[in-house]
C-alpha cells in the first residue's frame, strides 16, 4: 500500500512531455488531449476508487502521520527504502532471539536425557528390591487383613455385650434386695427392657439360639427386678405420708415403672387402699373423739362430738371433715399416680398388651376397655375413704333416727343433698361415698315426711274448728312459718335438678298441701260468703309466704286462680245483697230482659212492678237504703283481711248494680217520653193527664246512685 501511495504521489516528468495537462500557452486540440489524458485519468481513477473507510488504509495514513513525513519528492523516493530497511532489521532481531531459544532447548534436552538415565537406574533397583520383598509383603498383607477381621469381631463382640448383656453390677442392682432402688436400678431396668425389645432382631436370623438365650436371661432378671420394685413400693407405702407436699419422687417414678405390670400394679393399689383406709378411719375416729384408736388422747384435737347437742352442726362437721379428707386424698394421689405425660397410662396399656394371660386369651380380637386414669383415681380415693364413710353413715343414721324436729330433719336432708352434689363432682357418679350420701339423704327425707305426717295427725282436732274472725287458723300460720324456714333452706341448696320448682313440689306436697286441704275442709262446714272469706284469708296468707321465692311461681299462680274464683263468688254475693237490700231486685229482674226500644214500652205498662204504688214503694225503699248502702255492704266483708280486695269486690258489685239501674232508668225515660208525645194532642184539646210519669214516681238517677255508692 505504501508503494501504491508513493506511486500515486509521483510528480510528472521534469521535461513535462509526459504530462497529460497542457500548459496555458499551449494550444489544445481534441485529439491530442484525449491521447495525453488516458494515463493520468487512470491514476486519478485509482486514487478516487480507493475506499478511505478501509481499516488498513487508515492505519497506513496514521503511520505516515506519526512519522511526520511530508509530501515531497525526496521523501517519496526514500520512503520505500526506509521501510525495507526496518523490515530487514526486525527480521534480524527475530533470528537472534530464536537462536537463544534453540540454545535453551538444547540444554533442556540434555537434562531430560540425564533424568531418563537416572529413572532407568532407579527402576532397575526397585524391580530388584520388589522381587526380593514380594513374599514378605504378601505375608504382611495377609496378617494385616486377619488383624482387621479380628478387631472387627472384637468390636462386634464388645458392642453386643454392651447392648445385649447386663453387667454383674447391673444384675445385682436389679435382683438383690440389699441394693437400693435408685437411679442405678432404673437405668439397669431401662436397659433390660431395651434388650428385650432389640432381641426381636436376633430372632430374625436362622440361628435363634443366641436371641433365645439372651431373652431368657434378661426376662428372668427383669421379672426379679419388678418383684423387687413391687416389694419396695409396698414397704414405702407403709410409711408414706400423703399430707407431706414433698412426696418422695422415687415412689412416683417406681409406680410409673410398675404400671407396666398391671397385675403387680393393681396389687400395690389394693395394698395402698387398705392401708389408707385404715389410716383415714383412725384419723376420723380421732377427729370425732379426740382419742386415737389405740386409746391415746390427743389434746391438740377438738373433738367433733363436743357439738353433738347441736345435731345439724354435728352432722355438718362430720361431712366437712369427710369432704376435706377426700379432697386432700385426691390431690395427693393425683400427684402420686397421675403423671403429666401419662406415663402410668402408657405403662398399663403396654402391660395389658404384653401380659401372658391376654396373649393366651381367646378374646384377643376384642377391644379391651382403655384405662381411664381419672376414673381409676376416683375409685382409689373412694376406697381410701370407705372406712371413714362407714363410720360417718352410722353416726348420721343415728342422728336422723333420734331427731324429732321436722325443720331440722329437712335441713339435714338439704345438707346431705349439698354434700351429695359436691361428692358427685369430686368422685364421679359411681362411688361408694356418693351412694352413702344418697341413702342418707333419702333416709332424712323419709324422716322429714314421717314427722310431718305425725304433726298433721296431731292437728286433726284443730281442723274442725273455724276461727271466729275467719282468719287463717293457727295450724296454718305455724305451717307457713315452718314452710318459710324450709324454703329458705332450699333456696341456698345445690339442687341437682335443672327444674328447681319441680324438685321442690314433693316438699310442698308434704309440708303445705295437707294444711291447705284442712282449711278447705273447714270451709265446707260454714256458710257462704263466710266460707269464701275464710279461704281467701288462708290462700292470701299462703301466697304471701310463697311469694319471696322464685321456685314457687307455678304454685303461686294456682293460689291466685283459686283466690280469684272465691273473689268472684264474693262479688256475686255483694251484687245480690245490693239488689235485695235496695228493694230493686224484682224491678231489675222484670226490666232486665226488655230492650231499650219503643216496642218494650207497652209491655212495661202491664208489669206489676211498675204500678204507681209499687214504684213509689221501691223508690222509698231505695232512698232509705242508699245512705248506708256502701258501709253495710263492706260490713259483709269485714272479716276479709285483704281490705283492698274487699273494696275492689264491693266496688265491682256496685258498678254492676249501677249498670242495671241505668238500664231501668233508660227504659223509664223512654216510656215517659212516648207517653208525653201521645198526651200532647189531648192537652191542646183541654183534657187533663190522669196517670203520673214514671220519673215522677221514681226520681233517682244513675249519677246519684254512683255518687252514693262510691
C-alpha positions, 0 to 999 in steps of 0.5 A: 500500500505504501508503494501504491501511495508513493506511486500515486504521489509521483510528480510528472516528468521534469521535461513535462512531455509526459504530462497529460495537462497542457500548459496555458500557452499551449494550444489544445486540440481534441485529439491530442488531449484525449491521447495525453489524458488516458494515463493520468485519468487512470491514476486519478481513477485509482486514487478516487476508487480507493475506499478511505473507510478501509481499516488498513488504509487508515492505519497506513495514513496514521503511520505516515502521520506519526512519522511526520513525513511530508509530501515531497519528492525526496521523501517519496523516493526514500520512503520505500527504502526506509521501510525495507530497511526496518523490515530487514532489521526486525527480521534480524532481531527475530533470528537472534532471539530464536537462536537463544531459544534453540540454545535453551532447548538444547540444554533442556534436552540434555537434562531430560536425557540425564533424568531418563538415565537416572529413572532407568537406574532407579527402576532397575533397583526397585524391580530388584528390591520388589522381587526380593520383598514380594513374599514378605509383603504378601505375608504382611498383607495377609496378617494385616487383613486377619488383624482387621477381621479380628478387631472387627469381631472384637468390636462386634463382640464388645458392642453386643455385650454392651447392648445385649448383656447386663453387667454383674453390677447391673444384675445385682442392682436389679435382683438383690434386695440389699441394693437400693432402688435408685437411679442405678436400678432404673437405668439397669431396668431401662436397659433390660427392657431395651434388650428385650425389645432389640432381641426381636432382631436376633430372632430374625436370623436362622440361628435363634439360639443366641436371641433365645438365650439372651431373652431368657436371661434378661426376662428372668432378671427383669421379672426379679427386678419388678418383684423387687420394685413391687416389694419396695413400693409396698414397704414405702407405702407403709410409711408414706405420708400423703399430707407431706407436699414433698412426696418422695419422687422415687415412689412416683417414678417406681409406680410409673415403672410398675404400671407396666405390670398391671397385675403387680400394679393393681396389687400395690393399689389394693395394698395402698387402699387398705392401708389408707383406709385404715389410716383415714378411719383412725384419723376420723375416729380421732377427729370425732373423739379426740382419742386415737384408736389405740386409746391415746388422747390427743389434746391438740384435737377438738373433738367433733362430738363436743357439738353433738347437742347441736345435731345439724352442726354435728352432722355438718362437721362430720361431712366437712371433715369427710369432704376435706379428707377426700379432697386432700386424698385426691390431690395427693394421689393425683400427684402420686399416680397421675403423671403429666405425660401419662406415663402410668397410662402408657405403662398399663396399656403396654402391660395389658398388651404384653401380659401372658394371660391376654396373649393366651386369651381367646378374646384377643380380637376384642377391644379391651376397655382403655384405662381411664386414669381419672376414673381409676383415681376416683375409685382409689380415693373412694376406697381410701375413704370407705372406712371413714364413710362407714363410720360417718353413715352410722353416726348420721343414721343415728342422728336422723333416727333420734331427731324429732324436729321436722325443720331440722330433719329437712335441713339435714336432708338439704345438707346431705343433698349439698354434700351429695352434689359436691361428692358427685363432682369430686368422685364421679357418679359411681362411688361408694361415698356418693351412694352413702350420701344418697341413702342418707339423704333419702333416709332424712327425707323419709324422716322429714315426711314421717314427722310431718305426717305425725304433726298433721295427725296431731292437728286433726282436732284443730281442723274442725274448728273455724276461727271466729274472725275467719282468719287463717287458723293457727295450724296454718300460720305455724305451717307457713312459718315452718314452710318459710324456714324450709324454703329458705333452706332450699333456696341456698341448696345445690339442687341437682335438678335443672327444674328447681320448682319441680324438685321442690313440689314433693316438699310442698306436697308434704309440708303445705298441701295437707294444711291447705286441704284442712282449711278447705275442709273447714270451709265446707262446714260454714256458710257462704260468703263466710266460707269464701272469706275464710279461704281467701284469708288462708290462700292470701296468707299462703301466697304471701309466704310463697311469694319471696321465692322464685321456685314457687311461681307455678304454685303461686299462680294456682293460689291466685286462680283459686283466690280469684274464683272465691273473689268472684263468688264474693262479688256475686254475693255483694251484687245480690245483697245490693239488689235485695237490700235496695228493694230493686231486685224484682224491678231489675229482674222484670226490666232486665230482659226488655230492650231499650226500644219503643216496642218494650214500652207497652209491655212495661205498662202491664208489669206489676212492678211498675204500678204507681204504688209499687214504684213509689214503694221501691223508690222509698225503699231505695232512698232509705237504703242508699245512705248506708248502702256502701258501709253495710255492704263492706260490713259483709266483708269485714272479716276479709283481711285483704281490705283492698280486695274487699273494696275492689269486690264491693266496688265491682258489685256496685258498678254492676248494680249501677249498670242495671239501674241505668238500664231501668232508668233508660227504659223509664225515660223512654216510656215517659217520653212516648207517653208525653208525645201521645198526651200532647194532642189531648192537652191542646184539646183541654183534657187533663193527664190522669196517670203520673210519669214514671220519673215522677214516681221514681226520681233517682238517677244513675249519677246519684246512685254512683255518687252514693255508692262510691 
